[in-house]
Amino acid sequence: MSANDTATGTAAPTDTGTTATRGRRRGHWVAPPRSVWEEKPTRAGLAGKGIALSVACLAILFPLWIVIVTSLSSRRTIDAAGGLVIVPRDLTLIAYQELLSGGQVQRAALVSLGVTAVGTAFSMVVSVLCAYGLSRTNSLGHRWILMTLLATMFFGAGLIPTYLLVQALGLTDTYLALILPGAVSVFNVLVLRSFFMNISPELLDSARIDGAGDLRILWQIVIPLSRAVIAVIALFYAVGYWSAWFNASIYLTDQQMMPLQNVMIQLVQKQEPPTGLGQQIKTGRLSPLSVQMAVMVLALLPVAVASPFVQKHFRKGMLTGAVKG
């Protein structure tokens, strides 16, 4: 502050930027200011967090590493290691080539992909429509429908009545039996409903004044504003359909219709080689263990590929949809 500024009572301009902003201006990153209730981290605390996170990552990645390396190992390497392989040697894609060259595994993978795609699309359409209707508190029968849905979260008919219903509808030995019994999750509907209720009512009222109907409002306003929660719920449904095996085990009797998860159970637990690979295993060309690990990798691959693209929506989608206020 200069002498003239002091005489006239005018303060010199000051830099109102935060420490983090000034650091970015100089080309250096500076940690943002902490809240008043947060203590300054100590070196021991930071080191402990780093060690804990490293151990957690190793605990997750090490088994995946073993599965992938074993699936890529030759029979000679697996026999030399006495089982699971940790250090990669003589890597080969023969297990994947045989699994994807036709036969039971390739057919099961296509069945799983088809059921996942169709089931996720159907579940999302029904869930979004149901959640949007329930988010309009003045809609017909809103409270009774909501109470009925909530009751299904705590009370269920059981396995036998469900099986008899599916059988009476003629859905046994059809792919619809893998989709319809668990097509809608009430929890997912409630998350979507809560998110839709957070959308400004004035925005929807202005569209209705302009002549837009409910379907147009849902398609052009509500869904674009709800991309985060829709992406998260779609991933939940997709993972559920891809990982499902119980419905196929009780509703399907034709082995040619089984999805990939049931083939993996047959291969790992019952030690039965997939159709078309028994001869290659008997002749020593393939190791049963490498085939098992390759099927596991194929079952994990779609979820591992899709998750990073939806990860950025998890925090906004779940927290905004689950917390009202």
MODELLER restraints for C-alpha pairs under 7 A, 6 or more apart:
rsr = mdl.restraints
at = mdl.atoms
rsr.add(forms.Gaussian(group=physical.xy_distance, feature=features.Distance(at['CA:1:A'], at['CA:11:A']), mean=6.54, stdev=0.5))
rsr.add(forms.Gaussian(group=physical.xy_distance, feature=features.Distance(at['CA:1:A'], at['CA:12:A']), mean=5.22, stdev=0.5))
rsr.add(forms.Gaussian(group=physical.xy_distance, feature=features.Distance(at['CA:5:A'], at['CA:11:A']), mean=5.99, stdev=0.5))
rsr.add(forms.Gaussian(group=physical.xy_distance, feature=features.Distance(at['CA:5:A'], at['CA:12:A']), mean=6.78, stdev=0.5))
rsr.add(forms.Gaussian(group=physical.xy_distance, feature=features.Distance(at['CA:19:A'], at['CA:30:A']), mean=6.90, stdev=0.5))
rsr.add(forms.Gaussian(group=physical.xy_distance, feature=features.Distance(at['CA:20:A'], at['CA:29:A']), mean=6.87, stdev=0.5))
rsr.add(forms.Gaussian(group=physical.xy_distance, feature=features.Distance(at['CA:20:A'], at['CA:30:A']), mean=4.84, stdev=0.5))
rsr.add(forms.Gaussian(group=physical.xy_distance, feature=features.Distance(at['CA:20:A'], at['CA:31:A']), mean=5.97, stdev=0.5))
rsr.add(forms.Gaussian(group=physical.xy_distance, feature=features.Distance(at['CA:20:A'], at['CA:32:A']), mean=5.16, stdev=0.5))
rsr.add(forms.Gaussian(group=physical.xy_distance, feature=features.Distance(at['CA:23:A'], at['CA:29:A']), mean=5.56, stdev=0.5))
rsr.add(forms.Gaussian(group=physical.xy_distance, feature=features.Distance(at['CA:23:A'], at['CA:30:A']), mean=5.39, stdev=0.5))
rsr.add(forms.Gaussian(group=physical.xy_distance, feature=features.Distance(at['CA:66:A'], at['CA:84:A']), mean=6.71, stdev=0.5))
rsr.add(forms.Gaussian(group=physical.xy_distance, feature=features.Distance(at['CA:66:A'], at['CA:85:A']), mean=6.11, stdev=0.5))
rsr.add(forms.Gaussian(group=physical.xy_distance, feature=features.Distance(at['CA:66:A'], at['CA:86:A']), mean=5.47, stdev=0.5))
rsr.add(forms.Gaussian(group=physical.xy_distance, feature=features.Distance(at['CA:67:A'], at['CA:293:A']), mean=5.46, stdev=0.5))
rsr.add(forms.Gaussian(group=physical.xy_distance, feature=features.Distance(at['CA:68:A'], at['CA:293:A']), mean=6.90, stdev=0.5))
rsr.add(forms.Gaussian(group=physical.xy_distance, feature=features.Distance(at['CA:68:A'], at['CA:297:A']), mean=6.74, stdev=0.5))
rsr.add(forms.Gaussian(group=physical.xy_distance, feature=features.Distance(at['CA:69:A'], at['CA:85:A']), mean=6.32, stdev=0.5))
rsr.add(forms.Gaussian(group=physical.xy_distance, feature=features.Distance(at['CA:69:A'], at['CA:86:A']), mean=6.74, stdev=0.5))
rsr.add(forms.Gaussian(group=physical.xy_distance, feature=features.Distance(at['CA:69:A'], at['CA:88:A']), mean=5.96, stdev=0.5))
rsr.add(forms.Gaussian(group=physical.xy_distance, feature=features.Distance(at['CA:70:A'], at['CA:84:A']), mean=5.90, stdev=0.5))
rsr.add(forms.Gaussian(group=physical.xy_distance, feature=features.Distance(at['CA:70:A'], at['CA:85:A']), mean=5.10, stdev=0.5))
rsr.add(forms.Gaussian(group=physical.xy_distance, feature=features.Distance(at['CA:70:A'], at['CA:290:A']), mean=5.67, stdev=0.5))
rsr.add(forms.Gaussian(group=physical.xy_distance, feature=features.Distance(at['CA:70:A'], at['CA:293:A']), mean=6.48, stdev=0.5))
rsr.add(forms.Gaussian(group=physical.xy_distance, feature=features.Distance(at['CA:71:A'], at['CA:95:A']), mean=6.89, stdev=0.5))
rsr.add(forms.Gaussian(group=physical.xy_distance, feature=features.Distance(at['CA:71:A'], at['CA:290:A']), mean=4.33, stdev=0.5))
rsr.add(forms.Gaussian(group=physical.xy_distance, feature=features.Distance(at['CA:71:A'], at['CA:291:A']), mean=6.54, stdev=0.5))
rsr.add(forms.Gaussian(group=physical.xy_distance, feature=features.Distance(at['CA:71:A'], at['CA:293:A']), mean=4.86, stdev=0.5))
rsr.add(forms.Gaussian(group=physical.xy_distance, feature=features.Distance(at['CA:71:A'], at['CA:294:A']), mean=4.78, stdev=0.5))
rsr.add(forms.Gaussian(group=physical.xy_distance, feature=features.Distance(at['CA:72:A'], at['CA:91:A']), mean=5.18, stdev=0.5))
rsr.add(forms.Gaussian(group=physical.xy_distance, feature=features.Distance(at['CA:72:A'], at['CA:92:A']), mean=5.17, stdev=0.5))
rsr.add(forms.Gaussian(group=physical.xy_distance, feature=features.Distance(at['CA:72:A'], at['CA:93:A']), mean=5.74, stdev=0.5))
rsr.add(forms.Gaussian(group=physical.xy_distance, feature=features.Distance(at['CA:72:A'], at['CA:290:A']), mean=6.99, stdev=0.5))
rsr.add(forms.Gaussian(group=physical.xy_distance, feature=features.Distance(at['CA:73:A'], at['CA:89:A']), mean=6.80, stdev=0.5))
rsr.add(forms.Gaussian(group=physical.xy_distance, feature=features.Distance(at['CA:73:A'], at['CA:90:A']), mean=6.21, stdev=0.5))
rsr.add(forms.Gaussian(group=physical.xy_distance, feature=features.Distance(at['CA:73:A'], at['CA:91:A']), mean=4.86, stdev=0.5))
rsr.add(forms.Gaussian(group=physical.xy_distance, feature=features.Distance(at['CA:73:A'], at['CA:92:A']), mean=5.88, stdev=0.5))
rsr.add(forms.Gaussian(group=physical.xy_distance, feature=features.Distance(at['CA:73:A'], at['CA:290:A']), mean=6.81, stdev=0.5))
rsr.add(forms.Gaussian(group=physical.xy_distance, feature=features.Distance(at['CA:74:A'], at['CA:90:A']), mean=6.35, stdev=0.5))
rsr.add(forms.Gaussian(group=physical.xy_distance, feature=features.Distance(at['CA:74:A'], at['CA:91:A']), mean=6.47, stdev=0.5))
rsr.add(forms.Gaussian(group=physical.xy_distance, feature=features.Distance(at['CA:74:A'], at['CA:92:A']), mean=6.26, stdev=0.5))
rsr.add(forms.Gaussian(group=physical.xy_distance, feature=features.Distance(at['CA:75:A'], at['CA:286:A']), mean=6.02, stdev=0.5))
rsr.add(forms.Gaussian(group=physical.xy_distance, feature=features.Distance(at['CA:75:A'], at['CA:287:A']), mean=4.99, stdev=0.5))
rsr.add(forms.Gaussian(group=physical.xy_distance, feature=features.Distance(at['CA:77:A'], at['CA:89:A']), mean=6.76, stdev=0.5))
rsr.add(forms.Gaussian(group=physical.xy_distance, feature=features.Distance(at['CA:77:A'], at['CA:90:A']), mean=6.99, stdev=0.5))
rsr.add(forms.Gaussian(group=physical.xy_distance, feature=features.Distance(at['CA:78:A'], at['CA:84:A']), mean=6.57, stdev=0.5))
rsr.add(forms.Gaussian(group=physical.xy_distance, feature=features.Distance(at['CA:78:A'], at['CA:85:A']), mean=6.25, stdev=0.5))
rsr.add(forms.Gaussian(group=physical.xy_distance, feature=features.Distance(at['CA:95:A'], at['CA:286:A']), mean=6.87, stdev=0.5))
rsr.add(forms.Gaussian(group=physical.xy_distance, feature=features.Distance(at['CA:95:A'], at['CA:290:A']), mean=6.55, stdev=0.5))
rsr.add(forms.Gaussian(group=physical.xy_distance, feature=features.Distance(at['CA:95:A'], at['CA:291:A']), mean=5.69, stdev=0.5))
rsr.add(forms.Gaussian(group=physical.xy_distance, feature=features.Distance(at['CA:95:A'], at['CA:294:A']), mean=6.53, stdev=0.5))
rsr.add(forms.Gaussian(group=physical.xy_distance, feature=features.Distance(at['CA:96:A'], at['CA:294:A']), mean=6.39, stdev=0.5))
rsr.add(forms.Gaussian(group=physical.xy_distance, feature=features.Distance(at['CA:99:A'], at['CA:105:A']), mean=5.88, stdev=0.5))
rsr.add(forms.Gaussian(group=physical.xy_distance, feature=features.Distance(at['CA:99:A'], at['CA:106:A']), mean=6.38, stdev=0.5))
rsr.add(forms.Gaussian(group=physical.xy_distance, feature=features.Distance(at['CA:100:A'], at['CA:106:A']), mean=5.23, stdev=0.5))
rsr.add(forms.Gaussian(group=physical.xy_distance, feature=features.Distance(at['CA:103:A'], at['CA:275:A']), mean=6.05, stdev=0.5))
rsr.add(forms.Gaussian(group=physical.xy_distance, feature=features.Distance(at['CA:103:A'], at['CA:276:A']), mean=5.78, stdev=0.5))
rsr.add(forms.Gaussian(group=physical.xy_distance, feature=features.Distance(at['CA:104:A'], at['CA:274:A']), mean=5.95, stdev=0.5))
rsr.add(forms.Gaussian(group=physical.xy_distance, feature=features.Distance(at['CA:104:A'], at['CA:275:A']), mean=5.39, stdev=0.5))
rsr.add(forms.Gaussian(group=physical.xy_distance, feature=features.Distance(at['CA:105:A'], at['CA:260:A']), mean=6.69, stdev=0.5))
rsr.add(forms.Gaussian(group=physical.xy_distance, feature=features.Distance(at['CA:105:A'], at['CA:263:A']), mean=6.98, stdev=0.5))
rsr.add(forms.Gaussian(group=physical.xy_distance, feature=features.Distance(at['CA:105:A'], at['CA:274:A']), mean=6.67, stdev=0.5))
rsr.add(forms.Gaussian(group=physical.xy_distance, feature=features.Distance(at['CA:108:A'], at['CA:258:A']), mean=5.89, stdev=0.5))
rsr.add(forms.Gaussian(group=physical.xy_distance, feature=features.Distance(at['CA:108:A'], at['CA:259:A']), mean=4.47, stdev=0.5))
rsr.add(forms.Gaussian(group=physical.xy_distance, feature=features.Distance(at['CA:108:A'], at['CA:260:A']), mean=4.58, stdev=0.5))
rsr.add(forms.Gaussian(group=physical.xy_distance, feature=features.Distance(at['CA:109:A'], at['CA:259:A']), mean=6.43, stdev=0.5))
rsr.add(forms.Gaussian(group=physical.xy_distance, feature=features.Distance(at['CA:109:A'], at['CA:260:A']), mean=5.14, stdev=0.5))
rsr.add(forms.Gaussian(group=physical.xy_distance, feature=features.Distance(at['CA:111:A'], at['CA:259:A']), mean=5.40, stdev=0.5))
rsr.add(forms.Gaussian(group=physical.xy_distance, feature=features.Distance(at['CA:112:A'], at['CA:242:A']), mean=6.03, stdev=0.5))
rsr.add(forms.Gaussian(group=physical.xy_distance, feature=features.Distance(at['CA:112:A'], at['CA:259:A']), mean=4.99, stdev=0.5))
rsr.add(forms.Gaussian(group=physical.xy_distance, feature=features.Distance(at['CA:112:A'], at['CA:260:A']), mean=5.96, stdev=0.5))
rsr.add(forms.Gaussian(group=physical.xy_distance, feature=features.Distance(at['CA:115:A'], at['CA:241:A']), mean=6.93, stdev=0.5))
rsr.add(forms.Gaussian(group=physical.xy_distance, feature=features.Distance(at['CA:116:A'], at['CA:238:A']), mean=5.66, stdev=0.5))
rsr.add(forms.Gaussian(group=physical.xy_distance, feature=features.Distance(at['CA:116:A'], at['CA:241:A']), mean=5.13, stdev=0.5))
rsr.add(forms.Gaussian(group=physical.xy_distance, feature=features.Distance(at['CA:116:A'], at['CA:242:A']), mean=5.62, stdev=0.5))
rsr.add(forms.Gaussian(group=physical.xy_distance, feature=features.Distance(at['CA:119:A'], at['CA:179:A']), mean=5.47, stdev=0.5))
rsr.add(forms.Gaussian(group=physical.xy_distance, feature=features.Distance(at['CA:119:A'], at['CA:183:A']), mean=6.92, stdev=0.5))
rsr.add(forms.Gaussian(group=physical.xy_distance, feature=features.Distance(at['CA:119:A'], at['CA:241:A']), mean=6.97, stdev=0.5))
rsr.add(forms.Gaussian(group=physical.xy_distance, feature=features.Distance(at['CA:120:A'], at['CA:234:A']), mean=6.50, stdev=0.5))
rsr.add(forms.Gaussian(group=physical.xy_distance, feature=features.Distance(at['CA:120:A'], at['CA:237:A']), mean=5.60, stdev=0.5))
rsr.add(forms.Gaussian(group=physical.xy_distance, feature=features.Distance(at['CA:120:A'], at['CA:238:A']), mean=5.51, stdev=0.5))
rsr.add(forms.Gaussian(group=physical.xy_distance, feature=features.Distance(at['CA:123:A'], at['CA:183:A']), mean=5.22, stdev=0.5))
rsr.add(forms.Gaussian(group=physical.xy_distance, feature=features.Distance(at['CA:123:A'], at['CA:184:A']), mean=5.63, stdev=0.5))
rsr.add(forms.Gaussian(group=physical.xy_distance, feature=features.Distance(at['CA:124:A'], at['CA:234:A']), mean=6.55, stdev=0.5))
rsr.add(forms.Gaussian(group=physical.xy_distance, feature=features.Distance(at['CA:127:A'], at['CA:184:A']), mean=6.40, stdev=0.5))
rsr.add(forms.Gaussian(group=physical.xy_distance, feature=features.Distance(at['CA:127:A'], at['CA:189:A']), mean=5.43, stdev=0.5))
rsr.add(forms.Gaussian(group=physical.xy_distance, feature=features.Distance(at['CA:128:A'], at['CA:192:A']), mean=6.94, stdev=0.5))
rsr.add(forms.Gaussian(group=physical.xy_distance, feature=features.Distance(at['CA:130:A'], at['CA:189:A']), mean=6.98, stdev=0.5))
rsr.add(forms.Gaussian(group=physical.xy_distance, feature=features.Distance(at['CA:131:A'], at['CA:189:A']), mean=5.32, stdev=0.5))
rsr.add(forms.Gaussian(group=physical.xy_distance, feature=features.Distance(at['CA:131:A'], at['CA:190:A']), mean=6.77, stdev=0.5))
rsr.add(forms.Gaussian(group=physical.xy_distance, feature=features.Distance(at['CA:131:A'], at['CA:192:A']), mean=5.73, stdev=0.5))
rsr.add(forms.Gaussian(group=physical.xy_distance, feature=features.Distance(at['CA:131:A'], at['CA:193:A']), mean=4.47, stdev=0.5))
rsr.add(forms.Gaussian(group=physical.xy_distance, feature=features.Distance(at['CA:132:A'], at['CA:193:A']), mean=6.16, stdev=0.5))
rsr.add(forms.Gaussian(group=physical.xy_distance, feature=features.Distance(at['CA:132:A'], at['CA:196:A']), mean=6.61, stdev=0.5))
rsr.add(forms.Gaussian(group=physical.xy_distance, feature=features.Distance(at['CA:133:A'], at['CA:139:A']), mean=6.79, stdev=0.5))
rsr.add(forms.Gaussian(group=physical.xy_distance, feature=features.Distance(at['CA:134:A'], at['CA:142:A']), mean=5.76, stdev=0.5))
rsr.add(forms.Gaussian(group=physical.xy_distance, feature=features.Distance(at['CA:134:A'], at['CA:146:A']), mean=6.96, stdev=0.5))
rsr.add(forms.Gaussian(group=physical.xy_distance, feature=features.Distance(at['CA:134:A'], at['CA:193:A']), mean=6.52, stdev=0.5))
rsr.add(forms.Gaussian(group=physical.xy_distance, feature=features.Distance(at['CA:135:A'], at['CA:193:A']), mean=5.25, stdev=0.5))
rsr.add(forms.Gaussian(group=physical.xy_distance, feature=features.Distance(at['CA:135:A'], at['CA:196:A']), mean=6.23, stdev=0.5))
rsr.add(forms.Gaussian(group=physical.xy_distance, feature=features.Distance(at['CA:135:A'], at['CA:197:A']), mean=5.48, stdev=0.5))
rsr.add(forms.Gaussian(group=physical.xy_distance, feature=features.Distance(at['CA:149:A'], at['CA:186:A']), mean=6.39, stdev=0.5))
rsr.add(forms.Gaussian(group=physical.xy_distance, feature=features.Distance(at['CA:153:A'], at['CA:186:A']), mean=6.87, stdev=0.5))
rsr.add(forms.Gaussian(group=physical.xy_distance, feature=features.Distance(at['CA:166:A'], at['CA:172:A']), mean=6.55, stdev=0.5))
rsr.add(forms.Gaussian(group=physical.xy_distance, feature=features.Distance(at['CA:171:A'], at['CA:177:A']), mean=5.42, stdev=0.5))
rsr.add(forms.Gaussian(group=physical.xy_distance, feature=features.Distance(at['CA:172:A'], at['CA:251:A']), mean=5.12, stdev=0.5))
rsr.add(forms.Gaussian(group=physical.xy_distance, feature=features.Distance(at['CA:172:A'], at['CA:252:A']), mean=6.25, stdev=0.5))
rsr.add(forms.Gaussian(group=physical.xy_distance, feature=features.Distance(at['CA:173:A'], at['CA:251:A']), mean=6.02, stdev=0.5))
rsr.add(forms.Gaussian(group=physical.xy_distance, feature=features.Distance(at['CA:173:A'], at['CA:252:A']), mean=4.55, stdev=0.5))
rsr.add(forms.Gaussian(group=physical.xy_distance, feature=features.Distance(at['CA:173:A'], at['CA:253:A']), mean=6.31, stdev=0.5))
rsr.add(forms.Gaussian(group=physical.xy_distance, feature=features.Distance(at['CA:173:A'], at['CA:254:A']), mean=6.87, stdev=0.5))
rsr.add(forms.Gaussian(group=physical.xy_distance, feature=features.Distance(at['CA:177:A'], at['CA:251:A']), mean=6.50, stdev=0.5))
rsr.add(forms.Gaussian(group=physical.xy_distance, feature=features.Distance(at['CA:178:A'], at['CA:247:A']), mean=5.83, stdev=0.5))
rsr.add(forms.Gaussian(group=physical.xy_distance, feature=features.Distance(at['CA:178:A'], at['CA:248:A']), mean=6.29, stdev=0.5))
rsr.add(forms.Gaussian(group=physical.xy_distance, feature=features.Distance(at['CA:188:A'], at['CA:233:A']), mean=6.45, stdev=0.5))
rsr.add(forms.Gaussian(group=physical.xy_distance, feature=features.Distance(at['CA:191:A'], at['CA:321:A']), mean=5.04, stdev=0.5))
rsr.add(forms.Gaussian(group=physical.xy_distance, feature=features.Distance(at['CA:191:A'], at['CA:322:A']), mean=5.56, stdev=0.5))
rsr.add(forms.Gaussian(group=physical.xy_distance, feature=features.Distance(at['CA:192:A'], at['CA:229:A']), mean=6.93, stdev=0.5))
rsr.add(forms.Gaussian(group=physical.xy_distance, feature=features.Distance(at['CA:192:A'], at['CA:321:A']), mean=6.24, stdev=0.5))
rsr.add(forms.Gaussian(group=physical.xy_distance, feature=features.Distance(at['CA:194:A'], at['CA:321:A']), mean=5.21, stdev=0.5))
rsr.add(forms.Gaussian(group=physical.xy_distance, feature=features.Distance(at['CA:194:A'], at['CA:322:A']), mean=6.38, stdev=0.5))
rsr.add(forms.Gaussian(group=physical.xy_distance, feature=features.Distance(at['CA:194:A'], at['CA:324:A']), mean=6.86, stdev=0.5))
rsr.add(forms.Gaussian(group=physical.xy_distance, feature=features.Distance(at['CA:195:A'], at['CA:320:A']), mean=6.28, stdev=0.5))
rsr.add(forms.Gaussian(group=physical.xy_distance, feature=features.Distance(at['CA:195:A'], at['CA:321:A']), mean=4.14, stdev=0.5))
rsr.add(forms.Gaussian(group=physical.xy_distance, feature=features.Distance(at['CA:196:A'], at['CA:222:A']), mean=6.99, stdev=0.5))
rsr.add(forms.Gaussian(group=physical.xy_distance, feature=features.Distance(at['CA:204:A'], at['CA:217:A']), mean=6.94, stdev=0.5))
rsr.add(forms.Gaussian(group=physical.xy_distance, feature=features.Distance(at['CA:207:A'], at['CA:217:A']), mean=6.93, stdev=0.5))
rsr.add(forms.Gaussian(group=physical.xy_distance, feature=features.Distance(at['CA:228:A'], at['CA:313:A']), mean=4.88, stdev=0.5))
rsr.add(forms.Gaussian(group=physical.xy_distance, feature=features.Distance(at['CA:228:A'], at['CA:316:A']), mean=6.48, stdev=0.5))
rsr.add(forms.Gaussian(group=physical.xy_distance, feature=features.Distance(at['CA:228:A'], at['CA:317:A']), mean=4.77, stdev=0.5))
rsr.add(forms.Gaussian(group=physical.xy_distance, feature=features.Distance(at['CA:229:A'], at['CA:317:A']), mean=3.81, stdev=0.5))
rsr.add(forms.Gaussian(group=physical.xy_distance, feature=features.Distance(at['CA:229:A'], at['CA:318:A']), mean=6.37, stdev=0.5))
rsr.add(forms.Gaussian(group=physical.xy_distance, feature=features.Distance(at['CA:229:A'], at['CA:321:A']), mean=6.83, stdev=0.5))
rsr.add(forms.Gaussian(group=physical.xy_distance, feature=features.Distance(at['CA:231:A'], at['CA:310:A']), mean=6.37, stdev=0.5))
rsr.add(forms.Gaussian(group=physical.xy_distance, feature=features.Distance(at['CA:231:A'], at['CA:313:A']), mean=6.98, stdev=0.5))
rsr.add(forms.Gaussian(group=physical.xy_distance, feature=features.Distance(at['CA:232:A'], at['CA:310:A']), mean=6.51, stdev=0.5))
rsr.add(forms.Gaussian(group=physical.xy_distance, feature=features.Distance(at['CA:232:A'], at['CA:313:A']), mean=6.53, stdev=0.5))
rsr.add(forms.Gaussian(group=physical.xy_distance, feature=features.Distance(at['CA:232:A'], at['CA:314:A']), mean=6.06, stdev=0.5))
rsr.add(forms.Gaussian(group=physical.xy_distance, feature=features.Distance(at['CA:232:A'], at['CA:317:A']), mean=6.41, stdev=0.5))
rsr.add(forms.Gaussian(group=physical.xy_distance, feature=features.Distance(at['CA:239:A'], at['CA:303:A']), mean=6.71, stdev=0.5))
rsr.add(forms.Gaussian(group=physical.xy_distance, feature=features.Distance(at['CA:243:A'], at['CA:261:A']), mean=6.45, stdev=0.5))
rsr.add(forms.Gaussian(group=physical.xy_distance, feature=features.Distance(at['CA:245:A'], at['CA:261:A']), mean=5.73, stdev=0.5))
rsr.add(forms.Gaussian(group=physical.xy_distance, feature=features.Distance(at['CA:245:A'], at['CA:262:A']), mean=5.64, stdev=0.5))
rsr.add(forms.Gaussian(group=physical.xy_distance, feature=features.Distance(at['CA:248:A'], at['CA:258:A']), mean=6.52, stdev=0.5))
rsr.add(forms.Gaussian(group=physical.xy_distance, feature=features.Distance(at['CA:260:A'], at['CA:299:A']), mean=6.97, stdev=0.5))
rsr.add(forms.Gaussian(group=physical.xy_distance, feature=features.Distance(at['CA:264:A'], at['CA:295:A']), mean=6.36, stdev=0.5))
rsr.add(forms.Gaussian(group=physical.xy_distance, feature=features.Distance(at['CA:266:A'], at['CA:272:A']), mean=6.01, stdev=0.5))
rsr.add(forms.Gaussian(group=physical.xy_distance, feature=features.Distance(at['CA:267:A'], at['CA:273:A']), mean=5.65, stdev=0.5))
rsr.add(forms.Gaussian(group=physical.xy_distance, feature=features.Distance(at['CA:267:A'], at['CA:274:A']), mean=6.76, stdev=0.5))
rsr.add(forms.Gaussian(group=physical.xy_distance, feature=features.Distance(at['CA:267:A'], at['CA:292:A']), mean=6.49, stdev=0.5))
rsr.add(forms.Gaussian(group=physical.xy_distance, feature=features.Distance(at['CA:268:A'], at['CA:292:A']), mean=6.19, stdev=0.5))
rsr.add(forms.Gaussian(group=physical.xy_distance, feature=features.Distance(at['CA:280:A'], at['CA:286:A']), mean=5.72, stdev=0.5))
rsr.add(forms.Gaussian(group=physical.xy_distance, feature=features.Distance(at['CA:281:A'], at['CA:287:A']), mean=6.01, stdev=0.5))
rsr.add(forms.Gaussian(group=physical.xy_distance, feature=features.Distance(at['CA:281:A'], at['CA:288:A']), mean=6.46, stdev=0.5))
